[in-house]
Structures are given as structure tokens and as C-alpha cells.
């Protein structure tokens, strides 16, 4: 199951017109069937000198929106309540 989730995340961001050129990797860190929670790590290589890029292109809304759109496009109705813990989004330089 981890392999399929990692593949799905990788495909989602590699095919994104907005973020594909910056996407590096996706890794599943934790998976819980009991509470339908997945902890994952997405890595992007982004221009460090451009603060506007980080503010607008790497926003929480955009990164999650790309995943939601992918689920919607593939008619995966069980993911309608897909959410993101705001404290879980960490950006590293």
C-alpha cells in the first residue's frame, strides 16, 4: 500500500503544470488505516532567493489543491474530505 501511495503522490506532482518542474520526490512516512491518516514528505527544489515564489507557488492551498484536483479528476469520491493539518506543513531551505 505504501508503494501505491508514494506512486500516486509522485504522479500527481510530476504531472502538475504548476509544480512539476520543482518537484523532486514524495515519501510516505506513516500510514494509519484506523483513522485514515497518511503522513508524507514532499520535496521540491525551489529558487531560494525569491520570497514571492514561496508565498504564492508553495502555498499550503496550492500544494493541497493540486492533490484534491487529482482525486477529483479521477473520481475518487472517498477523498472529498481530504485535509491538511496546518501545523504539518513545514518549509525547509
Residue pairs with C-beta under 8 A, 6 or more apart in sequence:
1 31
2 28
2 31
5 28
5 31
5 38
5 40
6 26
6 27
6 28
6 40
9 26
9 28
9 40
9 42
9 67
10 23
10 25
10 26
12 66
12 67
12 70
13 19
13 20
13 23
13 26
13 42
13 66
14 20
14 23
15 70
16 23
16 66
18 57
18 62
18 66
19 44
19 57
19 62
19 63
19 66
22 44
22 45
22 46
22 57
23 42
23 43
23 44
24 43
24 44
24 45
25 41
25 42
25 43
26 40
26 41
26 42
26 43
27 40
27 41
27 43
28 38
28 39
28 40
29 39
29 40
29 41
30 37
30 38
30 39
31 37
31 38
31 39
32 38
39 88
42 63
44 58
46 53
46 54
46 57
46 58
47 53
48 93
54 91
56 62
58 91
60 84
60 86
60 89
63 89
64 82
64 83
64 84
67 82
68 79
68 82
71 79
71 82
